[in-house]
Amino acid sequence: MITLGNVLVATDFGDASETALNYGRSLARTFGARLHVLHVTQNALAFTGPESIGVDVVAVQASLDDTAMHNLHSITGDDDLRELQASLVVRSGTSPAAEIIRYANDANIDVIVIGTHGRGTMAHLFMGSVAERVVRAAPCPVLTVRHPEHEFVLPDALVVTRRDDS
């Protein structure tokens, strides 16, 4: 029997992440699990150099994190917060995959849902894949989803139930 207590959706606010959030919500509702929605911001210190002298890096990081939290609130609804006890989390780091994995360990996550962009070979070679890195090192199962490929999660209003009148 599969039991899920904590479902993590990692988001970059793109279309694939929106699809991942739909899957995560559905899994959390189905299993009575808590939903965690995580965004990793780039660590502002990674951009520091001689040209950044006089820049308040702490303020820049705070601004990045505040914007990310605002975006998390905009993609989740009151139902997520109330019914799924959703946790909205912003972490900063130089490696999104490492931060996702760290959070999964810290919060005892049972499954991670993450969108993948399905880039071509050349783009993948140059940029790599956060989803791929998460799959390789995660402490739990990882469900990767693409947008708009074979979606089987339907909004509740569209689910048709069969009724036998015979």
MDTraj code that builds the backbone (N, CA, C; nanometers):
import mdtraj as md
import numpy as np

residues = "MET ILE THR LEU GLY ASN VAL LEU VAL ALA THR ASP PHE GLY ASP ALA SER GLU THR ALA LEU ASN TYR GLY ARG SER LEU ALA ARG THR PHE GLY ALA ARG LEU HIS VAL LEU HIS VAL THR GLN ASN ALA LEU ALA PHE THR GLY PRO GLU SER ILE GLY VAL ASP VAL VAL ALA VAL GLN ALA SER LEU ASP ASP THR ALA MET HIS ASN LEU HIS SER ILE THR GLY ASP ASP ASP LEU ARG GLU LEU GLN ALA SER LEU VAL VAL ARG SER GLY THR SER PRO ALA ALA GLU ILE ILE ARG TYR ALA ASN ASP ALA ASN ILE ASP VAL ILE VAL ILE GLY THR HIS GLY ARG GLY THR MET ALA HIS LEU PHE MET GLY SER VAL ALA GLU ARG VAL VAL ARG ALA ALA PRO CYS PRO VAL LEU THR VAL ARG HIS PRO GLU HIS GLU PHE VAL LEU PRO ASP ALA LEU VAL VAL THR ARG ARG ASP ASP SER".split()
xyz = np.array([
    [0.0848, -0.1180, 0.0000],
    [0.0000, 0.0000, 0.0000],
    [0.0894, 0.1245, 0.0000],
    [0.0548, 0.2197, -0.0814],
    [0.1285, 0.3453, -0.0882],
    [0.0636, 0.4448, 0.0063],
    [0.1445, 0.5036, 0.0919],
    [0.0954, 0.6105, 0.1778],
    [0.1832, 0.7328, 0.1553],
    [0.1198, 0.8442, 0.1416],
    [0.1899, 0.9706, 0.1228],
    [0.1424, 1.0676, 0.2291],
    [0.2368, 1.1228, 0.3028],
    [0.2033, 1.2236, 0.4023],
    [0.2443, 1.3629, 0.3597],
    [0.3482, 1.3697, 0.2751],
    [0.4014, 1.4989, 0.2312],
    [0.4366, 1.4931, 0.0834],
    [0.3744, 1.5814, 0.0069],
    [0.3984, 1.5918, -0.1371],
    [0.4663, 1.7254, -0.1633],
    [0.5802, 1.7209, -0.2306],
    [0.6544, 1.8423, -0.2647],
    [0.6422, 1.8712, -0.4134],
    [0.6018, 1.9928, -0.4457],
    [0.6035, 2.0402, -0.5837],
    [0.7104, 2.1479, -0.5913],
    [0.8101, 2.1246, -0.6758],
    [0.9144, 2.2247, -0.6987],
    [0.8739, 2.3046, -0.8220],
    [0.8770, 2.4365, -0.8108],
    [0.8277, 2.5200, -0.9197],
    [0.9277, 2.6268, -0.9611],
    [0.9313, 2.6515, -1.0921],
    [1.0049, 2.7667, -1.1449],
    [0.9067, 2.8657, -1.2064],
    [0.7778, 2.8431, -1.1825],
    [0.6664, 2.9262, -1.2272],
    [0.6394, 2.9158, -1.3771],
    [0.6957, 2.8176, -1.4450],
    [0.6713, 2.7972, -1.5871],
    [0.5509, 2.7069, -1.6102],
    [0.5212, 2.6820, -1.7386],
    [0.4068, 2.5979, -1.7746],
    [0.4204, 2.4559, -1.7208],
    [0.5399, 2.3990, -1.7302],
    [0.5599, 2.2632, -1.6797],
    [0.5387, 2.2582, -1.5286],
    [0.5761, 2.3641, -1.4590],
    [0.5551, 2.3704, -1.3141],
    [0.4071, 2.3816, -1.2794],
    [0.3325, 2.4509, -1.3627],
    [0.1876, 2.4605, -1.3407],
    [0.1243, 2.3216, -1.3517],
    [0.1684, 2.2454, -1.4514],
    [0.1205, 2.1084, -1.4669],
    [0.1615, 2.0244, -1.3458],
    [0.2853, 2.0405, -1.3004],
    [0.3328, 1.9668, -1.1829],
    [0.2489, 2.0005, -1.0597],
    [0.2129, 2.1276, -1.0441],
    [0.1307, 2.1675, -0.9296],
    [-0.0059, 2.1004, -0.9347],
    [-0.0642, 2.0883, -1.0534],
    [-0.1924, 2.0183, -1.0663],
    [-0.1805, 1.8726, -1.0236],
    [-0.0718, 1.8067, -1.0649],
    [-0.0484, 1.6687, -1.0242],
    [-0.0269, 1.6608, -0.8729],
    [0.0532, 1.7513, -0.8193],
    [0.0806, 1.7513, -0.6758],
    [-0.0448, 1.7699, -0.5932],
    [-0.1297, 1.8640, -0.6361],
    [-0.2573, 1.8853, -0.5655],
    [-0.3405, 1.7576, -0.5653],
    [-0.3477, 1.6948, -0.6821],
    [-0.4290, 1.5739, -0.6944],
    [-0.3754, 1.4611, -0.6058],
    [-0.2441, 1.4443, -0.6048],
    [-0.1850, 1.3423, -0.5183],
    [-0.2124, 1.3733, -0.3707],
    [-0.1948, 1.4975, -0.3317],
    [-0.2176, 1.5359, -0.1928],
    [-0.3631, 1.5123, -0.1533],
    [-0.4571, 1.5485, -0.2390],
    [-0.5995, 1.5262, -0.2077],
    [-0.6302, 1.3769, -0.1988],
    [-0.5805, 1.3016, -0.2961],
    [-0.6092, 1.1580, -0.3007],
    [-0.5583, 1.0850, -0.1773],
    [-0.4399, 1.1212, -0.1318],
    [-0.3784, 1.0506, -0.0197],
    [-0.3936, 1.1228, 0.1137],
    [-0.4638, 1.2363, 0.1149],
    [-0.4791, 1.3111, 0.2388],
    [-0.3461, 1.3642, 0.2889],
    [-0.2598, 1.4012, 0.1959],
    [-0.1241, 1.4454, 0.2293],
    [-0.1172, 1.5975, 0.2384],
    [-0.0091, 1.6428, 0.2978],
    [0.0193, 1.7858, 0.3043],
    [0.0963, 1.8253, 0.1781],
    [0.0619, 1.9401, 0.1215],
    [0.1259, 1.9896, -0.0002],
    [0.2332, 2.0921, 0.0370],
    [0.3517, 2.0746, -0.0183],
    [0.4624, 2.1693, -0.0022],
    [0.4930, 2.2240, -0.1411],
    [0.4982, 2.3544, -0.1552],
    [0.5323, 2.4166, -0.2837],
    [0.6590, 2.4979, -0.2617],
    [0.7632, 2.4632, -0.3369],
    [0.8959, 2.5199, -0.3161],
    [0.9470, 2.5880, -0.4419],
    [1.0031, 2.7070, -0.4227],
    [1.0751, 2.7757, -0.5307],
    [1.2143, 2.8093, -0.4783],
    [1.3136, 2.7861, -0.5633],
    [1.4513, 2.8178, -0.5273],
    [1.4949, 2.9412, -0.6050],
    [1.5322, 3.0457, -0.5306],
    [1.5842, 3.1667, -0.5958],
    [1.7353, 3.1554, -0.6079],
    [1.7866, 3.2229, -0.7069],
    [1.9324, 3.2279, -0.7243],
    [1.9928, 3.3046, -0.6071],
    [2.0991, 3.2547, -0.5518],
    [2.1672, 3.3225, -0.4420],
    [2.2335, 3.4488, -0.4966],
    [2.1963, 3.5640, -0.4441],
    [2.2490, 3.6924, -0.4925],
    [2.4003, 3.7018, -0.4784],
    [2.4560, 3.6319, -0.3839],
    [2.6016, 3.6335, -0.3665],
    [2.6731, 3.5749, -0.4880],
    [2.6038, 3.4906, -0.5637],
    [2.6648, 3.4306, -0.6818],
    [2.6939, 3.5348, -0.7895],
    [2.6267, 3.6477, -0.7816],
    [2.6439, 3.7523, -0.8822],
    [2.7440, 3.8593, -0.8389],
    [2.8037, 3.8421, -0.7236],
    [2.8929, 3.9468, -0.6746],
    [3.0294, 3.9378, -0.7404],
    [3.0870, 4.0525, -0.7602],
    [3.2188, 4.0662, -0.8192],
    [3.2607, 4.2100, -0.8034],
    [3.3687, 4.2494, -0.8686],
    [3.4165, 4.3878, -0.8545],
    [3.3118, 4.4920, -0.8951],
    [3.2299, 4.4571, -0.9930],
    [3.1290, 4.5536, -1.0388],
    [3.0139, 4.5714, -0.9418],
    [3.0043, 4.4845, -0.8415],
    [2.8926, 4.4923, -0.7471],
    [2.9295, 4.5632, -0.6175],
    [3.0436, 4.6279, -0.6151],
    [3.0822, 4.7032, -0.4953],
    [2.9786, 4.8125, -0.4709],
    [2.9323, 4.8207, -0.3498],
    [2.8317, 4.9202, -0.3146],
    [2.6890, 4.8694, -0.3280],
    [2.6715, 4.7499, -0.3827],
    [2.5377, 4.6923, -0.3959],
    [2.5024, 4.6210, -0.2654],
    [2.3844, 4.6463, -0.2153],
    [2.3374, 4.5813, -0.0930],
    [2.2844, 4.4420, -0.1303],
    [2.3732, 4.3421, -0.1238],
    [2.3401, 4.2064, -0.1659],
    [2.2275, 4.1487, -0.0809],
    [2.2258, 4.1830, 0.0466],
    [2.1203, 4.1338, 0.1356],
    [1.9836, 4.1863, 0.0898],
    [1.9786, 4.3130, 0.0514],
    [1.8527, 4.3712, 0.0032],
    [1.8109, 4.3085, -0.1296],
    [1.9079, 4.2828, -0.2162],
    [1.8774, 4.2183, -0.3441],
    [1.8193, 4.0797, -0.3196],
    [1.8813, 4.0028, -0.2286],
    [1.8311, 3.8690, -0.1975],
    [1.6917, 3.8755, -0.1381],
    [1.6691, 3.9696, -0.0487],
    [1.5366, 3.9856, 0.0122],
    [1.4319, 4.0174, -0.0935],
    [1.4671, 4.1001, -0.1897],
    [1.3748, 4.1339, -0.2976],
    [1.3430, 4.0119, -0.3840],
    [1.4452, 3.9337, -0.4178],
    [1.4234, 3.8106, -0.4958],
    [1.3311, 3.7150, -0.4212],
    [1.3571, 3.6974, -0.2920],
    [1.2774, 3.6052, -0.2115],
    [1.1344, 3.6547, -0.1927],
    [1.1164, 3.7854, -0.1721],
    [0.9815, 3.8428, -0.1571],
    [0.9006, 3.8254, -0.2852],
    [0.9637, 3.8492, -0.3989],
    [0.8956, 3.8327, -0.5282],
    [0.8549, 3.6868, -0.5469],
    [0.9447, 3.5954, -0.5125],
    [0.9146, 3.4528, -0.5257],
    [0.7972, 3.4131, -0.4356],
    [0.7957, 3.4634, -0.3115],
    [0.6854, 3.4303, -0.2209],
    [0.5532, 3.4862, -0.2727],
    [0.5566, 3.6067, -0.3260],
    [0.4367, 3.6659, -0.3871],
    [0.3871, 3.5755, -0.5009],
    [0.4791, 3.5275, -0.5832],
    [0.4415, 3.4389, -0.6938],
    [0.3855, 3.3063, -0.6433],
    [0.4416, 3.2536, -0.5352],
    [0.3872, 3.1302, -0.4773],
    [0.2437, 3.1510, -0.4305],
    [0.2182, 3.2645, -0.3672],
    [0.0815, 3.2942, -0.3226],
    [-0.0128, 3.3079, -0.4420],
    [0.0379, 3.3592, -0.5532],
    [-0.0492, 3.3785, -0.6695],
    [-0.0835, 3.2474, -0.7406],
    [-0.0004, 3.1433, -0.7265],
    [-0.0312, 3.0161, -0.7938],
    [-0.1032, 2.9169, -0.7037],
    [-0.1114, 2.9482, -0.5757],
    [-0.1848, 2.8614, -0.4843],
    [-0.3092, 2.9354, -0.4374],
    [-0.4087, 2.8601, -0.4060],
    [-0.5327, 2.9226, -0.3629],
    [-0.5621, 2.8947, -0.2175],
    [-0.6698, 2.9533, -0.1716],
    [-0.7129, 2.9315, -0.0334],
    [-0.7402, 2.7841, -0.0056],
    [-0.7919, 2.7127, -0.1077],
    [-0.8171, 2.5694, -0.0909],
    [-0.6883, 2.4939, -0.0618],
    [-0.5809, 2.5319, -0.1316],
    [-0.4520, 2.4668, -0.1082],
    [-0.4075, 2.4894, 0.0358],
    [-0.4200, 2.6134, 0.0814],
    [-0.3750, 2.6473, 0.2159],
    [-0.4613, 2.5816, 0.3224],
    [-0.5914, 2.5784, 0.2994],
    [-0.6843, 2.5266, 0.3988],
    [-0.6936, 2.3732, 0.3934],
    [-0.7282, 2.3184, 0.2788],
    [-0.7533, 2.1746, 0.2674],
    [-0.6257, 2.0913, 0.2672],
    [-0.5217, 2.1409, 0.2022],
    [-0.3994, 2.0634, 0.1870],
    [-0.2900, 2.1085, 0.2829],
    [-0.3234, 2.2026, 0.3710],
    [-0.2268, 2.2578, 0.4663],
    [-0.0964, 2.2942, 0.3955],
    [-0.1115, 2.3603, 0.2803],
    [0.0038, 2.3899, 0.1955],
    [0.1080, 2.4757, 0.2658],
    [0.2324, 2.4366, 0.2482],
    [0.3469, 2.5159, 0.2935],
    [0.4081, 2.5790, 0.1702],
    [0.4219, 2.7098, 0.1720],
    [0.4847, 2.7815, 0.0616],
    [0.6250, 2.8178, 0.1079],
    [0.7249, 2.7714, 0.0332],
    [0.8630, 2.7827, 0.0784],
    [0.9508, 2.8421, -0.0302],
    [1.0316, 2.9399, 0.0104],
    [1.1332, 2.9967, -0.0780],
    [1.2681, 2.9683, -0.0135],
    [1.3565, 2.9116, -0.0923],
    [1.4950, 2.8904, -0.0488],
    [1.5857, 2.9504, -0.1541],
    [1.7027, 2.9928, -0.1134],
    [1.7984, 3.0450, -0.2110],
    [1.9213, 2.9556, -0.2112],
    [1.9838, 2.9473, -0.3282],
    [2.1037, 2.8663, -0.3397],
    [2.1599, 2.8754, -0.4796],
    [2.2774, 2.8217, -0.4964],
    [2.3397, 2.8237, -0.6287],
    [2.2981, 2.7044, -0.7125],
    [2.2402, 2.6020, -0.6494],
    [2.1939, 2.4839, -0.7207],
    [2.0496, 2.4533, -0.6812],
    [1.9546, 2.4810, -0.7708],
    [1.8145, 2.4499, -0.7387],
    [1.7938, 2.3028, -0.7028],
    [1.8592, 2.2127, -0.7748],
    [1.8414, 2.0701, -0.7467],
    [1.8871, 2.0362, -0.6051],
    [2.0015, 2.0889, -0.5646],
    [2.0520, 2.0609, -0.4296],
    [1.9571, 2.1148, -0.3229],
    [1.8991, 2.2323, -0.3467],
    [1.8054, 2.2898, -0.2490],
    [1.6757, 2.2089, -0.2423],
    [1.6287, 2.1608, -0.3562],
    [1.5075, 2.0772, -0.3591],
    [1.5318, 1.9498, -0.2798],
    [1.6455, 1.8870, -0.3027],
    [1.6796, 1.7636, -0.2327],
    [1.6967, 1.7890, -0.0830],
    [1.7619, 1.8979, -0.0482],
    [1.7805, 1.9334, 0.0934],
    [1.6442, 1.9526, 0.1610],
    [1.5538, 2.0243, 0.0942],
    [1.4214, 2.0459, 0.1525],
    [1.3474, 1.9126, 0.1666],
    [1.3570, 1.8280, 0.0659],
    [1.2900, 1.6972, 0.0719],
    [1.3379, 1.6174, 0.1925],
    [1.4654, 1.6225, 0.2194],
    [1.5199, 1.5542, 0.3381],
    [1.4707, 1.6191, 0.4665],
    [1.4781, 1.7522, 0.4732],
    [1.4401, 1.8249, 0.5948],
    [1.2927, 1.8069, 0.6310],
    [1.2056, 1.8016, 0.5293],
    [1.0610, 1.7986, 0.5535],
    [1.0008, 1.6586, 0.5421],
    [1.0854, 1.5562, 0.5347],
    [1.0366, 1.4179, 0.5237],
    [0.9367, 1.4005, 0.4092],
    [0.9740, 1.4478, 0.2931],
    [0.8872, 1.4415, 0.1749],
    [0.8777, 1.2979, 0.1255],
    [0.7575, 1.2561, 0.0872],
    [0.7336, 1.1197, 0.0392],
    [0.7410, 1.1088, -0.1124],
    [0.7096, 1.2168, -0.1833],
    [0.7198, 1.2183, -0.3292],
    [0.7422, 1.3626, -0.3746],
    [0.8266, 1.3781, -0.4747],
    [0.8528, 1.5090, -0.5345],
    [0.7888, 1.5111, -0.6724],
    [0.7181, 1.6180, -0.7029],
    [0.6609, 1.6368, -0.8355],
    [0.7285, 1.7585, -0.8954],
    [0.7857, 1.7414, -1.0146],
    [0.8619, 1.8495, -1.0760],
    [0.8372, 1.8496, -1.2262],
    [0.8263, 1.9674, -1.2821],
    [0.8083, 1.9805, -1.4255],
    [0.9417, 1.9717, -1.4968],
    [0.9364, 1.9228, -1.6192],
    [1.0560, 1.9187, -1.7015],
    [1.0231, 1.9848, -1.8344],
    [1.1212, 2.0545, -1.8875],
    [1.0978, 2.1309, -2.0098],
    [1.1189, 2.0491, -2.1354],
    [1.1813, 1.9344, -2.1252],
    [1.2030, 1.8495, -2.2411],
    [1.2875, 1.9169, -2.3470],
    [1.3957, 1.9806, -2.3050],
    [1.4831, 2.0493, -2.4002],
    [1.5487, 1.9498, -2.4933],
    [1.5941, 1.9997, -2.6061],
    [1.6657, 1.9179, -2.7027],
    [1.8033, 1.8798, -2.6513],
    [1.8702, 1.7949, -2.7261],
    [1.9999, 1.7426, -2.6847],
    [2.1030, 1.8510, -2.6594],
    [2.1163, 1.9470, -2.7499],
    [2.2181, 2.0504, -2.7346],
    [2.1904, 2.1389, -2.6127],
    [2.0664, 2.1807, -2.5962],
    [2.0313, 2.2635, -2.4804],
    [2.0551, 2.1860, -2.3513],
    [2.0238, 2.0577, -2.3533],
    [2.0437, 1.9747, -2.2349],
    [2.1924, 1.9631, -2.2014],
    [2.2760, 1.9465, -2.3044],
    [2.4203, 1.9360, -2.2810],
    [2.4768, 2.0625, -2.2178],
    [2.4292, 2.1783, -2.2623],
    [2.4826, 2.3044, -2.2125],
    [2.4220, 2.3468, -2.0787],
    [2.2932, 2.3224, -2.0595],
    [2.2259, 2.3718, -1.9402],
    [2.1986, 2.2638, -1.8365],
    [2.1951, 2.1387, -1.8784],
    [2.1613, 2.0327, -1.7845],
    [2.0138, 2.0373, -1.7501],
    [1.9759, 1.9604, -1.6534],
    [1.8353, 1.9534, -1.6164],
    [1.8222, 1.9445, -1.4651],
    [1.7514, 2.0405, -1.4075],
    [1.7255, 2.0364, -1.2639],
    [1.6488, 1.9091, -1.2309],
    [1.5463, 1.8781, -1.3110],
    [1.4655, 1.7589, -1.2849],
    [1.5523, 1.6327, -1.2865],
    [1.6423, 1.6238, -1.3820],
    [1.7288, 1.5061, -1.3909],
    [1.8181, 1.4935, -1.2682],
    [1.8726, 1.6044, -1.2225],
    [1.9574, 1.6014, -1.1027],
    [1.8771, 1.5608, -0.9793],
    [1.7534, 1.6095, -0.9710],
    [1.6670, 1.5734, -0.8586],
    [1.6365, 1.4237, -0.8625],
    [1.6028, 1.3719, -0.9792],
    [1.5730, 1.2288, -0.9920],
    [1.6909, 1.1446, -0.9455],
    [1.8104, 1.1862, -0.9825],
    [1.9298, 1.1068, -0.9491],
    [1.9625, 1.1056, -0.7999],
    [1.9307, 1.2116, -0.7277],
    [1.9769, 1.2219, -0.5893],
    [1.8663, 1.2311, -0.4848],
    [1.7416, 1.2294, -0.5256],
    [1.6308, 1.2475, -0.4306],
    [1.6213, 1.1317, -0.3321],
    [1.5765, 1.1633, -0.2106],
    [1.5604, 1.0598, -0.1086],
    [1.4262, 0.9865, -0.1195],
    [1.3477, 1.0187, -0.2219],
    [1.2136, 0.9624, -0.2375],
    [1.1810, 0.9537, -0.3871],
    [1.0683, 0.8923, -0.4228],
    [1.0293, 0.8892, -0.5643],
    [1.0070, 1.0302, -0.6189],
    [1.0321, 1.0450, -0.7495],
    [1.0140, 1.1733, -0.8172],
    [0.9256, 1.1502, -0.9390],
    [0.8206, 1.2298, -0.9494],
    [0.7332, 1.2270, -1.0659],
    [0.7665, 1.3492, -1.1506],
    [0.8142, 1.3268, -1.2732],
    [0.8423, 1.4387, -1.3631],
    [0.7292, 1.4483, -1.4633],
    [0.6859, 1.5706, -1.4894],
    [0.5761, 1.5928, -1.5828],
    [0.6160, 1.6981, -1.6851],
    [0.5601, 1.6843, -1.8037],
    [0.5845, 1.7808, -1.9100],
    [0.4542, 1.8516, -1.9420],
    [0.4672, 1.9646, -2.0013],
    [0.3498, 2.0411, -2.0437],
    [0.3545, 2.0499, -2.1948],
    [0.2491, 2.0197, -2.2613],
    [0.1154, 1.9714, -2.2240],
    [0.0961, 1.8246, -2.2550],
    [0.1878, 1.7411, -2.2209],
    [0.1833, 1.6016, -2.2586],
    [0.0904, 1.5187, -2.1713],
    [0.0159, 1.4313, -2.2300],
    [-0.0710, 1.3315, -2.1683],
    [-0.1096, 1.3615, -2.0232],
    [-0.1911, 1.4613, -2.0079],
    [-0.2368, 1.4967, -1.8732],
    [-0.3569, 1.4110, -1.8370],
    [-0.3479, 1.3406, -1.7263],
    [-0.4621, 1.2613, -1.6821],
    [-0.5222, 1.3145, -1.5541],
    [-0.4754, 1.4277, -1.5079],
    [-0.5355, 1.4932, -1.3932],
    [-0.6337, 1.5961, -1.4472],
    [-0.7599, 1.5765, -1.4161],
    [-0.8640, 1.6668, -1.4634],
    [-0.9186, 1.7471, -1.3467],
    [-0.9585, 1.8723, -1.3726],
    [-1.0247, 1.9474, -1.2655],
    [-1.1478, 1.8706, -1.2190],
    [-1.1778, 1.8783, -1.0895],
    [-1.2896, 1.8019, -1.0336],
    [-1.4202, 1.8242, -1.1088],
    [-1.4416, 1.9438, -1.1590],
    [-1.5663, 1.9745, -1.2283],
    [-1.5773, 1.8988, -1.3603],
    [-1.4657, 1.8528, -1.4157],
    [-1.4685, 1.7837, -1.5441],
    [-1.4714, 1.6326, -1.5307],
    [-1.4576, 1.5804, -1.4111],
    [-1.4583, 1.4364, -1.3918],
    [-1.6014, 1.3871, -1.4047],
    [-1.6202, 1.2921, -1.4947],
    [-1.7526, 1.2363, -1.5192],
    [-1.7590, 1.1007, -1.4508],
    [-1.8622, 1.0812, -1.3746],
    [-1.8798, 0.9524, -1.3087],
    [-1.9926, 0.8781, -1.3785],
    [-1.9752, 0.7469, -1.3941],
    [-2.0744, 0.6655, -1.4615],
    [-2.1783, 0.6188, -1.3599],
    [-2.3023, 0.6272, -1.4015],
    [-2.4109, 0.5843, -1.3131],
    [-2.4896, 0.4778, -1.3837],
    [-2.5041, 0.3638, -1.3214],
    [-2.5866, 0.2547, -1.3791],
    [-2.7292, 0.2732, -1.3319],
    [-2.8178, 0.2931, -1.4283],
    [-2.9593, 0.3096, -1.3947],
    [-3.0365, 0.1794, -1.4155],
    [-2.9624, 0.0746, -1.4538],
    [-3.0338, -0.0511, -1.4837],
    [-3.0616, -0.1323, -1.3625],
])
top = md.Topology()
chain = top.add_chain()
for i, resn in enumerate(residues, 1):
    res = top.add_residue(resn, chain, resSeq=i)
    for name in ("N", "CA", "C"):
        top.add_atom(name, md.element.get_by_symbol(name[0]), res)
traj = md.Trajectory(xyz[None], top)
